[in-house]
Amino acid sequence: MPDITPDLVAQVASRLYNQLPTDQTLPGDSADSRCIAATLLERAQQDTSVAPFGSDMTSAVSGAGEVLERISKVFESIAMVSPGLTTAKPLAHDSLNSLNLSRTASLGQHADTLVRQQTYSDSSKQHGDLKGFVRNIQSFRNQLTGTDHNGAFADPFADLLRDSLPKHGKLSGNPAFNVAAIRGDFPVLHQQVHGKPLVWFDNAATTQKPRQVIDALSRFYEQDNSNIHRGAHTLAARATDAFEGARDTIRNYLNAGSSEEIIFVRGTTEGINLVAHSYGTRFLRPGDEILLSELEHHANIVPWQIVAREHGAVLRVIPVNDNGEINLAEYERLLGPRTRLVALAHANNSLGSVLPIAEMTHLAKRYGAHVLIDGAQSVAHLPVDVQALGIDFFVFSGHKIFGPTGIGAVYGRRELWEELPPWQGGGNMIKDVTFEETIYSDVPAKFEAGTPNIADAHGLGIALEYVTRIGLNNIAAYERRLLEYATEKLQGVNGLRLIGTAREKVAVTSFVLRDKSVPEVGTYLDQHGIAVRAGHHCAQPSLRRFGLEATVRPSFSFYNTFEEIDRLVQALKQLR
Ligand SMILES: Cc1ncc(COP(=O)(O)O)c(C=O)c1O
């Protein structure tokens, strides 16, 4: 155990300084201090001088929770012992600021600088300097213990402070998945909403962006921006490389057979519309059947309705059971020689059910049907291998996987892309144009008319690389733990009805609260800094299956924590 030396105090002070909000106020109450402590904890855990996260996630997370609790008490104590800090923040502001420390420098570096530069001499009378800070702690300790320890820092404050610093060993283990380090990559998570630390539980609607993606976008616009393919200059070559490099990354991510099988689109909605229109024109005949599940997002219903009507085809709906799981027997009964295409969500967005797409694809293939998978809710959570699955199309949106909005991709089997007619016409998708006739480019250009979203495609590639570095298996395992924890805790809220209890789920929970309207719950949680979706989630048929028009939907990602779930549950209990 380290002694409470000026060094250690300097480190704590330095960390405190690092966490000062920009308006330079210090923690005034425990909510404030808890927020700062949470950030401090994250930073401390990223610091290589303190322990990395544990291989056993349960003990690591509960260990982190305990540490957090203690740190927040330390901050309250600091606020009590050092009135100078709470009012004029002289140590943090005057002393540290005058040292010209960079907020981004490592904590150890700050502490070293402090220790080097601060005056520890007894003659120092400067209000709020490190010496004064130490003296204040000492006198507080004396008040608490009623004894004078003559300079030796002892219980209870010292123990509190000592125990609060993450220790080697306690959280040791697998540095591959470190939620604190991951959170450090997402700047947007470190803010307050309505005076409370933001809890982002609206991940099924959109995910937050890591620093790596944000920086890649700025760098692209600062250094490489150009239109692609046609330019004979350096920036055109760089921009083309960035764009086509992203296509290669997507190919690897989905294990597609070749990069030409990947078409850039605006997102899942545009991707499904592209396939529906081209596919309808080429393949759909009157009486053909398109099978959809009751769990589909409107993006995987409406385009099929439009093209079915155009071509005289019929939509058939695969029902789900009371848990929100596909009724496979009914699916098999619906399949037949008229089934032309089966369009399924890999994971449903309103309840979180994961569909057995491998099995369903296998069954569809018995009837020669094509299969399109809407991967909007799975791509960031479950590994996807389009070849192993044997599917024909896979569609996803970049913004659901930590990438930019306005960009997504469609994988399609090459033979199918070659057979399908283009959906949109214009520049970039042609080999030759006369007023009489146009010869189209080969895939993928044939389906990418006009200037594409170059920078965001690049950003999407960076996002996929980021996820790959962390590892989808690590992500899926951690999110499963979050989901189990949330499910158990939510069931303890009086009057809460969980909707969607499928055995296989992504980390989405959906519920209604007795005697409280869905918008009322959403607004109340927002007041507590907790962002959830409250509504029909663009999947009305899936909710009507359960007799509902709307639910509250907290959805989790790998940067969420168990403590955040506790905050959600606590807020819901208060609302009851
Ligand atoms: C399952 C599913 N499909 C499709 C979409 C549509 O995605 P986008 O709005 O990015 O086109 C969503 C969005 O929530 C979704 O959850």
Ligand as a Chemical Component Dictionary entry (heavy atoms), coordinates in Angstrom:
data_LIG
# 
_chem_comp.id                   LIG 
_chem_comp.type                 NON-POLYMER 
_chem_comp.pdbx_formal_charge   0 
_chem_comp.three_letter_code    LIG 
# 
loop_
_chem_comp_atom.comp_id 
_chem_comp_atom.atom_id 
_chem_comp_atom.alt_atom_id 
_chem_comp_atom.type_symbol 
_chem_comp_atom.charge 
_chem_comp_atom.model_Cartn_x 
_chem_comp_atom.model_Cartn_y 
_chem_comp_atom.model_Cartn_z 
_chem_comp_atom.pdbx_ordinal 
LIG C1 C1 C 0 -33.538 -3.584 -38.221 1  
LIG C2 C2 C 0 -33.399 -2.276 -38.915 2  
LIG N1 N1 N 0 -33.506 -2.211 -40.236 3  
LIG C3 C3 C 0 -33.368 -1.060 -40.917 4  
LIG C4 C4 C 0 -33.139 0.112  -40.261 5  
LIG C5 C5 C 0 -33.003 1.375  -41.062 6  
LIG O1 O1 O 0 -31.700 1.845  -40.966 7  
LIG P1 P1 P 0 -31.318 3.276  -41.575 8  
LIG O2 O2 O 0 -32.287 4.241  -40.964 9  
LIG O3 O3 O 0 -29.927 3.490  -41.130 10 
LIG O4 O4 O 0 -31.453 3.185  -43.036 11 
LIG C6 C6 C 0 -33.040 0.119  -38.885 12 
LIG C7 C7 C 0 -32.834 1.367  -38.153 13 
LIG O5 O5 O 0 -33.151 1.487  -36.993 14 
LIG C8 C8 C 0 -33.165 -1.113 -38.192 15 
LIG O6 O6 O 0 -33.064 -1.168 -36.867 16 
# 
loop_
_chem_comp_bond.comp_id 
_chem_comp_bond.atom_id_1 
_chem_comp_bond.atom_id_2 
_chem_comp_bond.value_order 
_chem_comp_bond.pdbx_ordinal 
LIG C1 C2 SING 1  
LIG C2 N1 SING 2  
LIG C2 C8 DOUB 3  
LIG N1 C3 DOUB 4  
LIG C3 C4 SING 5  
LIG C4 C5 SING 6  
LIG C4 C6 DOUB 7  
LIG C5 O1 SING 8  
LIG O1 P1 SING 9  
LIG P1 O2 DOUB 10 
LIG P1 O3 SING 11 
LIG P1 O4 SING 12 
LIG C6 C7 SING 13 
LIG C6 C8 SING 14 
LIG C7 O5 DOUB 15 
LIG C8 O6 SING 16 
# 
